[in-house]
């Protein structure tokens, strides 16, 4: 099972155990909302994975396209399907760069354990 299938399975399991609406139309609406959230997570991961790869390449790291073909933006391990989170909006907004993006985490580009 690839990561997108796992993310969709997580979403499906969430719907089975956490559908709180009684009417079918309301249940459908809840399912669509969760689908939108899942799609947003995939888009977010896609954007930031591209930024990370670009930064590695700009730093002189070789990033093999064949390796990238096996990386999925559908990671769902950091997604909390069952609860809510608290966000300090002021702190998060203060971190954004001039293009509205959060900074990437930095690692030493000569560290083989750093990933790509």
C-alpha positions, 0 to 999 in steps of 0.5 A, a space after each residue: 500500500 503506498 502512502 496515498 492509499 494509507 492516507 485515504 485509509 486513515 481518512 476512511 477509518 476516521 469517517 467510520 469512527 467519527 461521523 457525527 452527523 445523523 442525516 446522510 446529506 450532513 454525513 456527505 458534507 463531513 466526508 467532503 470537508 475531510 477530503 478537502 483537508 486531506 487534499 490540502 495536506 498533500 498540496 502542502 507537502 508537495 510544495 514544501 518537498 519541492 522547496 526542500 529539494 531545490 534548497 538541497 540542489 542549490 547547496 550543491 547536493 545531488 538529488 537523484 530524480 529516480 529517488 524522488 520518483 519514490 517519495 510521496 507527498 501523501 504522508 499522513 503520519 503528522 496529520 491528526 484525524 481525530 482531534 483538534 490542534 491549537 495554533 499560535 497564529 501570531 507566532 506562525 505568521 511571524 515566521 513567514 517569509 516575503 512569499 508567505 512560506 514557512 522556513 525550511 528546517 536546516 540540516 548540514 548538507 554534508 551529513 549523510 543522515 540528512 536524507 536525500 
